Amino acid sequence: MDFLRPASLAEALELKAANPDAVPIAGGTDVMVELNFDKRRPAALLDLGRVPELATWRAENGRVRLGATVPYTRIVDELGDVLPGLAMAARTVGSPQIRNRAGVGGNLGSASPAGDAHPPLLATGADVEVASTRGTRTVPIGEFFLGPKRSALAADELVTAVLVPVAAGPQQFAKVGTRNAMVIAVCSFGLALDTTRRTVGTGIGSAGPVPLRAAAAEDFAAEVLPWDEPAANTLTDDTAKEFGELVAAAARPIDDVRGSAAYRRHALAVLARRTLRWAWQDVSGR
């Protein structure tokens, strides 16, 4: 197995073009597990850990351009105020040691339906920036996932960044697992309220072949939430219940060793109700 260590993004893209079967590795939290259990033996590993262009973030045009290898620890420490949903999800990823190494780029590259970063990215309508020696393009997050561990990446492309809108209202993330961190989610849910545009964004994880949005739930909540006088209106039980049921209906879960399809739907309904209540409390101050 060859080990390729580019020192710049340009060099990384050239190596990927010349070695399309090379597997990118940064934090290594997914790749090393597969190697250690002999589930994968790629011809080459492409180490992105020394590529400085991937390890930075900046604010631009109302969004944060988050480099693919910015570790989760920095997302929590530096971006909690502007990307609160993603920061909440970042806190639940693995152990502190893993959070110091792993980043969103690896989560996207593996394209697992259970990736913790995916629900908040869906809820906020993020775009994925990918690049090759042929150029750079952006892919809407909802079009990036094609199936379990399959994405829209071409063989010669790398995830370089994710473009995430700055929060325009409260955001939430919650997941169900045997522990809060260091587990693959049984199911997870991300929520983003935009109090200016009066829209609701959702993201469902680990309850379908790809991460999913709950479009009907979004439309329902956007229509019935009392945007005009939030301080005078609490969220009703009926609204929260209907929202949870619509989220559960949008899921496409299966039975597996971590949980049954029926349990995942039930848990998602609970997570959706809770996160909507928490978010609306932030809006209303009640």
C-alpha positions in Angstrom: 0.0 0.0 0.0 1.4 3.4 -1.0 1.2 6.3 1.4 1.0 9.7 -0.4 1.7 12.9 1.6 0.9 16.1 -0.3 2.0 19.4 1.2 -0.6 21.5 -0.7 -4.0 21.3 -2.1 -2.7 21.5 -5.6 -0.4 18.6 -5.0 -3.2 16.6 -3.3 -5.5 17.1 -6.4 -2.7 16.0 -8.7 -2.1 12.9 -6.7 -5.8 12.1 -6.6 -6.1 12.5 -10.4 -3.1 10.2 -10.9 -4.3 7.7 -8.3 -8.2 7.7 -8.4 -8.3 4.6 -6.2 -6.4 6.3 -3.4 -8.4 6.7 -0.2 -8.2 10.1 1.4 -7.2 10.1 5.1 -7.1 13.0 7.5 -8.2 12.1 11.1 -8.4 8.5 10.0 -11.3 7.7 12.4 -13.3 5.8 9.7 -10.5 4.6 7.4 -8.3 3.1 10.2 -11.1 1.1 11.6 -11.7 -0.5 8.2 -8.0 -1.1 7.7 -7.6 -2.6 11.2 -10.5 -5.0 10.6 -9.2 -5.9 7.1 -12.5 -4.6 5.5 -10.5 -2.5 3.0 -7.1 -2.7 1.4 -6.8 0.3 -0.9 -3.8 0.6 -3.3 -2.9 3.9 -1.7 -3.7 6.3 1.2 -3.8 10.0 0.4 -2.9 11.8 3.7 -4.5 15.2 3.8 -3.3 16.1 7.3 -0.5 18.4 6.0 -2.6 20.3 3.5 -3.0 23.8 5.0 -5.8 25.0 2.7 -8.1 22.4 4.2 -7.5 23.2 7.8 -8.9 26.8 8.0 -12.3 28.4 8.1 -13.5 31.9 7.2 -16.8 33.8 7.1 -17.9 35.0 3.7 -21.3 36.3 2.3 -23.3 35.2 5.3 -21.8 31.7 5.4 -18.9 29.9 7.0 -16.5 28.2 4.6 -15.4 25.4 6.8 -12.3 23.5 5.6 -12.6 19.8 5.3 -10.0 19.0 8.0 -10.9 21.6 10.6 -11.3 19.3 13.6 -14.5 19.1 15.6 -12.8 20.5 18.7 -12.2 23.8 16.8 -15.8 23.8 15.6 -17.0 23.6 19.2 -14.6 26.2 20.5 -14.6 28.7 17.6 -17.9 28.3 15.8 -20.5 27.6 18.5 -22.1 31.0 18.2 -22.4 31.1 14.4 -23.0 27.4 13.7 -24.7 26.2 16.9 -26.3 23.1 15.5 -23.1 21.8 14.0 -21.2 22.6 17.2 -23.8 20.6 19.2 -23.3 17.6 16.9 -19.5 18.0 17.1 -19.7 17.6 20.8 -21.2 14.1 20.4 -18.5 12.8 18.0 -16.3 10.1 19.5 -13.9 10.9 22.3 -11.9 14.1 22.9 -8.9 12.5 21.1 -11.1 11.8 18.1 -12.6 15.3 18.1 -9.1 16.7 18.1 -8.4 14.8 14.8 -11.7 14.2 12.9 -13.5 16.8 10.8 -16.6 17.3 8.7 -14.7 16.4 5.5 -14.2 12.8 6.6 -17.8 12.5 7.7 -18.9 13.6 4.2 -16.3 11.5 2.5 -17.5 8.3 4.2 -21.1 9.2 3.4 -22.5 7.1 6.2 -26.2 7.6 6.9 -25.2 7.8 10.6 -22.7 10.6 10.3 -23.3 13.1 13.2 -22.5 16.2 11.1 -25.1 15.4 8.4 -28.4 16.3 10.1 -27.3 19.9 11.0 -25.8 20.4 7.6 -29.1 19.3 6.0 -31.1 21.5 8.4 -29.2 24.6 7.5 -29.0 23.9 3.7 -25.3 23.7 3.5 -23.3 23.2 0.2 -20.4 20.8 -0.2 -17.4 22.2 -2.0 -15.4 19.5 -4.0 -12.4 20.0 -6.2 -10.2 18.2 -8.7 -7.6 19.2 -11.2 -10.5 19.9 -13.5 -11.8 22.7 -11.2 -14.1 23.3 -8.2 -17.8 22.8 -7.9 -20.4 23.0 -5.1 -23.0 20.3 -4.4 -26.2 21.0 -2.3 -26.0 18.8 0.7 -29.3 17.2 -0.1 -27.9 16.0 -3.5 -24.5 14.9 -2.1 -25.6 11.5 -0.6 -26.5 8.9 -3.2 -26.8 5.8 -1.0 -25.2 4.1 2.0 -21.6 5.2 1.8 -22.0 6.5 -1.7 -21.7 10.2 -2.6 -21.7 12.5 -5.6 -17.9 12.7 -5.5 -16.2 11.7 -8.7 -13.2 9.4 -8.6 -10.7 12.3 -8.9 -12.4 14.7 -6.5 -11.8 15.6 -2.9 -14.1 17.3 -0.4 -12.4 20.6 0.2 -14.9 22.5 2.4 -18.5 22.8 3.4 -20.3 26.1 3.1 -22.7 26.5 6.0 -25.1 29.5 6.4 -24.6 31.5 9.6 -27.4 30.8 12.0 -30.4 33.1 11.7 -32.2 31.7 14.7 -32.0 28.8 17.2 -30.6 25.5 16.2 -30.7 22.1 17.9 -29.2 18.6 17.6 -30.0 15.4 19.4 -29.3 11.8 19.0 -30.1 8.4 20.5 -27.4 6.0 21.4 -26.2 3.9 24.3 -24.0 6.9 25.2 -24.0 10.5 24.1 -20.6 10.1 22.4 -18.3 7.3 21.2 -21.3 5.5 19.7 -22.9 5.2 16.2 -26.3 6.9 16.5 -29.4 4.8 16.5 -31.0 7.9 15.1 -30.3 11.6 15.2 -32.1 14.8 14.4 -31.0 18.4 13.5 -33.3 21.5 13.6 -32.7 25.0 12.4 -35.1 27.9 12.8 -34.7 31.0 10.6 -36.6 33.7 12.5 -36.1 36.3 9.7 -37.3 34.2 6.8 -39.7 32.2 9.1 -38.5 28.9 7.8 -37.7 25.6 9.5 -35.0 23.2 8.5 -34.6 19.6 9.5 -32.1 16.7 9.1 -32.6 13.0 10.0 -29.6 10.8 10.6 -29.3 7.0 10.8 -32.9 6.3 9.8 -32.6 5.8 6.1 -30.2 4.8 3.3 -29.1 8.5 3.2 -29.5 11.4 5.6 -32.9 12.8 5.1 -35.0 16.0 5.4 -38.5 16.0 6.7 -40.0 18.5 4.2 -43.7 18.1 5.3 -42.6 18.7 8.9 -40.7 21.8 7.8 -43.7 23.2 5.9 -46.1 22.5 8.8 -44.0 24.1 11.5 -43.2 27.1 9.3 -46.9 27.7 8.8 -48.2 27.2 12.4 -45.4 28.7 14.6 -46.5 32.0 16.0 -43.7 34.1 14.5 -45.5 37.4 14.9 -45.7 37.3 18.7 -43.3 34.6 20.0 -43.0 36.0 23.5 -46.8 35.8 23.9 -47.1 32.3 22.6 -45.8 29.0 23.9 -45.5 25.9 21.6 -48.7 23.9 21.9 -48.6 20.2 22.6 -50.6 19.5 19.5 -48.1 21.4 17.3 -45.1 19.6 18.8 -46.9 16.2 18.5 -47.8 16.8 14.8 -44.3 17.9 14.0 -42.8 14.8 15.6 -45.2 12.5 13.7 -44.3 14.2 10.4 -40.6 13.8 11.1 -41.1 10.1 12.0 -43.1 9.6 8.8 -40.2 11.0 6.7 -37.8 8.5 8.0 -37.0 5.3 6.1 -35.4 3.1 8.8 -34.5 -0.6 8.9 -34.1 -3.1 11.6 -30.5 -3.7 12.6 -28.3 -4.6 15.6 -28.6 -1.0 17.0 -32.4 -0.8 16.9 -35.6 -1.7 15.1 -37.3 0.5 12.5 -40.3 1.0 14.8 -38.0 2.2 17.6 -36.2 4.6 15.3 -39.5 6.2 14.2 -40.6 6.5 17.8 -37.3 8.0 18.9 -37.3 10.5 16.0 -40.8 11.7 17.0 -39.6 12.3 20.5 -36.4 14.0 19.4 -38.3 16.2 17.0 -40.8 17.3 19.7 -38.0 18.0 22.2 -35.8 20.0 19.8 -38.7 22.1 18.5 -39.6 22.9 22.1 -36.1 23.8 23.0 -35.6 26.0 19.9 -38.9 27.8 20.4 -38.1 28.5 24.0 -35.0 30.3 22.7 -37.2 32.3 20.3 -40.0 33.2 22.8 -37.8 33.5 25.9 -40.3 31.3 27.8 
